Amino acid sequence: MTLLKPARCPIKRAGSARHKVACAGATSLLLPLFCCPPPPPDLWSLERPRFCLLSKEEGRGFGFHLQPGLGRARHVVCRVDPGTSAQRQGLREGDRILGVNSHVVEREDSEVVIGHIRASGPRVLLTVLAQHVHDVARAQQGDDALLCPPLGPGVRPRLCHVVKDEGGFGFSVTHEHRGSFWLVLSPGGAAERAGVPPGARLLEVNGVSVEKLTQNQLSRKLRQSGEQVTLLVAGPEVEEQCRQLGVPLAAPLAEGWALPSKPRCLHLEKGPEGFGFLLREEKGLGGLLGQFLWDVDPGMPAERAGMQAGDRLVAVAGQSVEGLGHEETVSRIQAQGSRVSLTVVDPKADRFFSMVRLSPLLFLESAEAAGSPRDTCSASRAETEGPPAAGRAVPPVPRGSRQCFLYPGPGGGYGFRLSCAASGPCVFISQVTLGGAAAQAGLRRGDVILEVNGYSVGGENDLERLQQLAEAEPPLCLQLAPGSLQGSEAGVPPGSEEDGALASELL
């Protein structure tokens, strides 16, 4: 089984120039590539990372369950529901998730992985590796090796919104067979101005794949678009790069060009009378429940930040709230204290991203995607925050470990919970609050604490000493090691992995 087929080649026209370009050099690739329909499932097709492009169906999820874990058992697909997108796209029980869209998640907490999948919206591209191959690779290369092939800008198609002018849309369509269409641009025309690259392959029109369309059906669809149309396209360089890597031309990887609507990131600081808005749960597009912002008070922080009545909330502090209930969403806002970052879409943007079947969070500007701006962040990684205060001891960094500097969040806490391993003197991070100070500083569930403010951790009464140190003047300097570096029994709470008692997350 393989999903590594960015495009089907015209088999009946094997002598054509396009076929020769598409298939040249395929035998020298590091990842499996099939220009023609793939063979039946076999062990060879599972020996390397695979790319699974999943789509949610109406009223359903992607159709797989993700089991959180630590050490080598991270991000395990523990069940695939029959008849779902996950099963049809070749996801298998036991697969390890290495990447979500362009994010490498091998070393991330399960909460972060789940957050990336939810933030991807109706479609997501997963990079996975079969369980037996993952275990062999870890044994040979060690736990620190990254197995996920990086997906850079070279594999990103473009989502372009084209508005008609006196010359029409500014492109014509050529094709070779059903589902294979290329665009010929008019110089200076609407399509070129909207960012469509020369020689682009057409992948979708208004969120609908053209893979099964005839030329007449495509022409009808373009006419029905009226005065504007949104195209998913891939230039020749992107198409070739995806072919070489075996990556599908995936909409969740797309970059937006001249989009009519974008998500907005609002930064609010609570005033004496609050933020000045009401959060209400109600049905939105497609009858799905969402969190909507109403009763925006004039002159209050919410209005000054740009909030508009009817905006739908999609993220708090950069973390998606899609699919969350009202109470949990309110709790996440309250956890930010007096300063909060909200990502919202207005009704027009909501309709646009629903049409193209992509999450608005995929099109946040890079500065906004990280969450709050610098002056509202309660913590940051050591390498961006700079050295600790003068006179504070900074212990040497042992190999395989890392240092994090934490500053209290708006509520005064650091946003993590400690636990002791029953089998020995080991203190590890058992919980990290999403969007909290610890999460923003880079703490991960399962991290083992080696030192705090220069004091070694590993003896009796560690928790009591840590509590005293946490009350000292910030920043809190932690020397951490991943749970896997200390052995599985040190980093994993007793009974969590061996007995299979970990809860799974339905996605």
N, C-alpha and C positions, 0 to 999 in steps of 0.2 A: 504493500500500500504506500502510495506517496501522494503528496499534495504539491510537490514542487514543480508546478507547470504554469508559469506565468502566462503562457498563451499556447493555444493549439496551433500546430503548423498545418498548412494545407497539404494533406497527404497525397491527394490526387494530382497535385501540381508540384511534385517533388523536384522538378527541374527548374522551378522559378527562382529568380534572384533572391526573393525574400526568403525562400526556404533554405537556400544555401547559406545566407547570412545567419539565419536563426539557429542552424544546427552545427555550424562550423566550430570545431574545437571542443565539442561537448564531452568527449571522452576524457579530457584532461582536467575536468572540474573536480573540486574537493567535495562538492555536495551533489547528490543525485539529481539529474535533470532529464526530463522526458519531453521531447518536442512533440511526440505523438502520444496517444492515450497510454497511461501507465499499465504495467503488467499487474496481475493479481498480487495480493499481499504476500510478502515473503520476508525472511529475516534480513536480507540485504537492504531492503527498503527502510528498515528501522534502525540501521546501524549508525546513522548520522542524524544531526538535528533536522527536524521536519517543521514545516510551516503550515499551521492550520488556521484558515480564515473562517471564522464562525459568525453566524448571523442569528440574532434573536428572532423568534417567530411570535406572532401576535398572541399575547397572553402567556408567553412562556419565556424561559431564559435560554442560555446557550445549551443547557442540557448536560452539564457535568458537575461533579462535586469535587471540591478542592480540600484536601486534608492538610491543615497546618502542621508544621514539624520543625525540628531543629537539626543541626548537624547535617549529615548526608541525606536525611529524609525530608528535605525542604520541598514544599510546593508539589505534593503528590496528587495526581488525579486518581481519586479512590473509587469513583464510579462514573460511568457514562450511561445516560439514559437512552434506551432504544428509541429509534425514530426521531431523534433530535439532530440539530445541526452538528453538534459535537461528534455524534456517531457517523454521520454522513461524511464529515470532513476528515475522518480517520483518527480522531483522538482515542487513545486506548487507556484502559485502566492500568495504573502503574507508571504512566508517563510522568516525567519531571518537567515542569514548566521552567524554561530558562529565560524567556523574554516575553514581554507584553508590548505589542506594537514595536516602537523603537527603544523601549526601556529594557535594559539587562537587569533581571531581578534575581539572579542566583543567590546573591548575598543579602537580599532584602527580607524583612519580616513578612509573614503571611498577610498581615493586615495591609501592608503596602501593596502587595501583589493584588489582593482583592480590590483595593482602592483603584489601582490602575485599570483593572478589568471593568469595574463599574463606571469609571470615568470615561471609558471608551465608548459607552453608549450601545447602540443596537448592533455594532459590528466590532470585532476585535481580531487581531492577528497574534496568534500564540506561536512561539518557538519552543518546541518540545523535544525531548530525548527519551527513548525507550528505557525502561527501568534497568534491564540487564546491561545495556551499553553505558548508562550513567554510572552504575556501580563499578564497572571495569575501569572506566575513565578516571573516576575518583581514586581508585586504588593505584592506578599507574601515575597519575599526574598530581595527586594530592588535593586536599580540600580547598586550597587557595586558587587553583587554576580555574579560569573562566572557560566554560564550554560553549557559551552562546556566541554565535557569529554576530559581530556588531552590524547594525543596519544604519548606515550614515545617510547624508542628504542625497546621495546618488541613487537611492531606490525610492525616492518620494515622487509619486505622481502629483499633478496639480489639479486643484478644484477651482475652476474659473467661471465667473459669472459674466455672461456676455449679454449686453443690451443692444438691441437693433439700432442702427442709424440709417441714413438715407441709402447706404449700400447694403442693407440687410445685416445679417450676423457676421459677414466678412469671412466666410469659408465655404468651400465645397467639399464633398465627401467622395473618396475613392474606396473601392472595396475589391476583395478577391473572392470571398465566399461568405456565407452567412456568419455574422458575428465579428468579422474582421474589417474594421473601417479605419481609414486614415484621413486626416484633414489637410486640405490645401488652402493656405491662408491668402486672403487678399492683402497686398501691401498697405499698411496703415489702416486696415479695417478694424471693425469692432472686436473681433476675436483676438487679433494681434495685440490690440491695446489692453485687452483683458488678461493678457499673460499666456495665451495658448502658444506653445513653442512650435517652431516650424517642423513639419513632418510628424506631428503628434498622432499617436494612436488614440482613438476614441474608445473609452471604457464604459462610461455611464452618461446618461442624459437625465437630469433631474432625479438622480438617485436610482435610476433603473438601469440595470446592466444591458448592454447591447449585444451580449454574447450570443443570444438566440434570435436576434432580430434579422429580418431580411432588409434589403435596402429600401423597399417600399414602406415597410413598417417603421424604419428609422425616419424616413422623410415625413411620414404622417406625424410621428411623435415630435419632430422639430417644428412642424407647422402648428401643432396644438400648444406649443409652449408660448405662443403669442409674441410679445415684444421683448422677452428676455428668457434666457435659458442658462442653466448651470451644467457645465460639462466637467467630467473627470477624464483627464487626458494624461498621456505619458509621452514625453519626447523620446527620440531615438536613443539618446544616451542612457536615459533611465530604463528604457525597455531592455537595452543590451546589458546593463548592469544587473538588473533583476534576473535576466536569463542566465548570466554567469554564476550568480549566487544561488539560483534556484528559488528565488523569492517571488511569490505572486505579486502582481500589480495590485496592491491592496489599498482600498479607500481609507482605512484608518491611519495610513502613513502619509496621507495627502497634506500638502501645504496649500493654504488658501490664497487666491489671487483675486483682487477686486471683488471680494464678497460683499453682498448688499447689507449684511448684518454681521455683527460680532458680539461675543459675550462681553460684559463690562465687569471690571473688578472695582468694587467700592470699598473704601477704607473709612471706617467710622470710629469716632472716639465719643464715648458716652458723655452726655452733658448732665447737668444737675437734674433734669427731668427725664433722663433716659435717652434712648436712641431716636425715638419718635416714629415708630412704624409698628404695624401689626402683622404677624406671620400667621397665615391661615392655610390649612390643608384642604384642597378641593380637587375636583377632577379637571384635568387639562386636556390636551390633544389626545385623541384616541381613547378617551375615557380613563386615562391613567391618572392615579393620584399624584399630586405634586404639592410643593410648598410655595405659596404665593404671598407676595408682599402687598399690603393694603394700608389704608389710613396713614399715608405719609404726611406727617404734620409739617406745616410751613415753618421755615426757619429753624427746624430741628436738625441734628447731625445727619439723619438719613437723607433728608432733602438736599442739604448742602453737599453731600457726597455724590449726588446724582441719582438717587433712587426714585423710581417712578411707580405709581400705583399700578398694579397688574403685572409687575416684573415677577418672573419665576426664579426661585433660588436654586442654583445648581451646585454650588460648592461653598464650604465654609473653611477659611484659612487654606485654600487650595485643595481641600479634600472633598471629593464628590459626595453629595447627599442624595443622589438619584436612588430611588427605591427605599430610602429610609422613612420611618414613620415620623409623625409630628413631634412626639416627645423626644425622640433621640436627636432630631434636628435642633430643637430648642436647647437641649443639653449641650450640643456642640457649640452653639452660639454663646451660651452662658459660660462655657469653659474658657472662652477667650478673654473674659474679664471686661475691662472698660474699653479695650481696643479690639476691633474685629474686622476681618477682611471677608467680604461676601462677593461671590461671583454670580451674576444674574443675567437673564436674557429677557428682553421685552417680547410682547406677543408676536411682532413681526419676525424677530430673530428665532423665536421658538418654532414658528411655522416653517421657516427656511431650513433649519437644521433637522426638523422632523421630515421634511420632504427629501433631503439628501441622505437621510438615514445615518447621520453621524452626530456624535456628541459635540456640543459647542466647546467643551473643555479641550478638545483636540486643537482648537484654533485660538487659544489664548496666546497673547504675546509672551515671549520667554520671561520677561520681567514680572508678568502677572501670574504666570503659571506656578511660580514658586510660592505664592501665597501673599503674605503681607509685605509691604515695602520695608526697607531697612529700619525706619524709625518705629515700626510697629512690631517688629520681631522681638520675641523674648529670649531667643537664643540663636546661635549660629555655630557652624563648624569652626574648629580651632584654627584651621588654615585661613579662614576668611575673617575671623574676629580679631586676630592678632595675638600677641603674647599676653600672659596674665599680668596682673598688677605687679608693680615693682616690689621686690623683696619677697615675693612668694616663691617657695621652692618648686622647681619643675624637675621631676625625676626623669632619668634617662628612659627612652622608649625601648622596651624590650622588642625583639624581633617578633613580628606577627601580631603585635598589639597596636593600639592607637590611643590617642589622647583626645578628650572632649572637654570643652569648657562650657559650663552651664550657668545661665542667669535665670533667676526666678521669673515665672510668667506673671501676667497681670494679677492673678489671684494669689500670688506669693509662693506657689508650689512649683516643683520642677517637672511634674507630670510623668513619674515612673514609680513602679513598685518593686521592692526587693524581696527575694526569698533565699533561704538557705537550703543547700542540698543535704538530704538526710544521711548520705553516705560519706560525708567528709566536710572539712572546713572550706566551703565554697559558697560565696555570695554571688547571686546572679540576678539579672534584670528579668523579672517575671511578667511585667506588664508595662507598656509604653502608651501613654495617652495620645491618640491621633491629634496632630496639630499643636500639641503642647511643647513646652520648652525642651524636654528631653528628645522628642521626635525631631524637632528642628535642629538640635545639636548633633544628631546622628546616632543616638542610642538605639539599640535593637533588642528585641526580646531574646533572651538567651545569652546575652553578653555577660561575661564573667568579670567582676570587678577585681582588679589587681591592687590598685592604690587609689587613695582619695586624698587630695591635697598633700601628696608626698608621703602619706602614711600607708604602710603595707596592710593589705587585708588578707586574712587567712588564718586567724586564730579564734579564740573564744570571745564571746561578747561582741562580735563584729557588728551585728545589727545595731546594738546600743551605741557603739562608737560612731557608726555611720550617721545615726540620727543626730548626734551632737555636732558632727562635722557639717551636716546639712544646714544647721542653724548658724554656721559661721558666716562671715562676710563674703558675699559672692565676688568672683565667680567660683563655682565648685569645679575643681579639676579632677577628672576621672581618668585613670589608666585602665583600659578595657581590652579584653581578648574575646574573640568569638567563642561561643560555647564549644565548637568543634576542636579548637586548639587545646582545650583543657580535658578532652575526653568526653564521650557522649554522656556518661553518668554525671559529670560535673555540670554540663550545660543544660541538661534536660530534667525537668521535674520528675520525681520518681513515678513510674507507671505510665508515663505519657506516650512513649514510643513503642516499648516492647509489647505491651498488652493491647495495642491498637485502640486505646480508649479515647484518642483525640477526636473531637467533634469535627465534622466536615462542613464546608461552606458550599451551598448550592449556588451555582452561577449560570 
